[in-house]
């Protein structure tokens, strides 16, 4: 076991696993991350040339959501700082079809 793995297990007091999802193609409103009570961290990065909006419910919009700016806008949630928000279902909204969102999760494995 490497030093990083030992550090993470000590920090979270359990084994963890990273989940690297396929790049998500966004058309209108789609689910970016399902509800997951085992999730410890969540990162969403806008890979497209168009702004996107994310929210911890099913109705994100330009007036109801967190802006992920085009070309790399990112939101990163961690259970230690953001509490239960990290485990909520998250949805994303984009006005242009076939734009891309990268989602990376870490969850408890034990």
C-alpha positions in Angstrom: 0.0 0.0 0.0 1.4 3.4 -1.0 1.7 6.5 1.2 -1.2 8.2 -0.5 -3.5 5.3 0.0 -2.6 5.1 3.7 -3.2 8.8 4.1 -6.6 8.7 2.4 -7.7 5.7 4.4 -6.6 7.3 7.7 -8.3 10.6 6.8 -11.7 9.0 5.9 -11.3 6.1 8.4 -12.2 3.6 5.6 -10.9 2.4 2.3 -12.0 4.5 -0.7 -12.3 4.1 -4.5 -12.1 6.7 -7.2 -14.8 6.4 -9.9 -13.9 8.0 -13.2 -17.1 8.2 -15.2 -17.2 8.5 -19.0 -17.4 12.0 -20.2 -21.1 13.0 -20.1 -22.7 14.5 -23.2 -25.2 17.1 -22.1 -28.4 17.9 -23.9 -30.7 20.2 -22.0 -31.0 18.9 -18.4 -29.4 15.6 -17.5 -28.3 13.8 -14.3 -24.6 14.4 -13.7 -24.4 12.3 -10.5 -27.0 10.1 -8.9 -27.8 10.2 -5.2 -25.0 8.3 -3.5 -24.8 8.2 0.4 -21.4 6.6 0.1 -19.8 9.4 -2.0 -17.1 11.4 -0.2 -16.1 13.8 -2.9 -17.5 14.9 -6.3 -15.8 17.0 -9.0 -17.6 18.2 -12.1 -15.7 20.0 -14.9 -17.2 21.7 -18.0 -15.1 20.6 -21.0 -17.3 22.5 -23.5 -17.3 25.9 -25.1 -20.6 26.8 -23.5 -21.5 27.7 -19.9 -23.3 25.0 -17.9 -25.2 25.2 -14.6 -25.4 22.5 -12.0 -27.7 22.1 -9.0 -28.5 19.5 -6.3 -31.9 18.9 -7.7 -33.5 18.1 -11.1 -34.2 21.7 -12.3 -31.0 23.5 -12.9 -31.2 26.6 -15.1 -29.3 29.9 -15.7 -31.2 31.4 -12.8 -31.2 28.3 -10.6 -27.8 26.7 -10.4 -24.1 27.0 -9.9 -22.3 28.3 -13.0 -19.6 26.1 -14.6 -17.9 28.5 -17.0 -17.0 27.2 -20.5 -13.6 25.8 -21.1 -12.9 24.3 -17.6 -15.3 25.7 -15.1 -15.3 23.3 -12.1 -17.1 22.5 -8.9 -15.6 20.3 -6.3 -17.4 19.0 -3.2 -15.9 17.2 -0.2 -17.9 15.6 2.6 -15.6 17.2 5.2 -16.4 20.7 4.0 -19.8 20.4 2.2 -21.4 17.7 4.4 -24.3 15.8 2.9 -24.4 18.0 -0.3 -21.7 15.7 -1.7 -24.1 12.7 -1.7 -27.1 14.5 -3.3 -28.2 13.8 -6.8 -26.7 16.5 -9.1 -28.1 17.7 -12.4 -26.6 19.8 -15.2 -28.2 22.2 -17.7 -26.7 23.4 -21.0 -28.5 25.4 -23.8 -26.3 23.9 -26.5 -26.6 20.2 -27.4 -23.8 17.7 -27.2 -21.5 19.6 -24.9 -19.3 17.6 -22.4 -19.0 17.4 -18.7 -16.4 15.4 -16.8 -17.5 13.8 -13.5 -15.1 12.2 -11.0 -16.2 10.7 -7.7 -14.6 9.2 -4.6 -16.7 6.9 -2.5 -16.2 4.7 0.6 -15.3 1.2 -0.3 -15.7 -0.4 3.1 
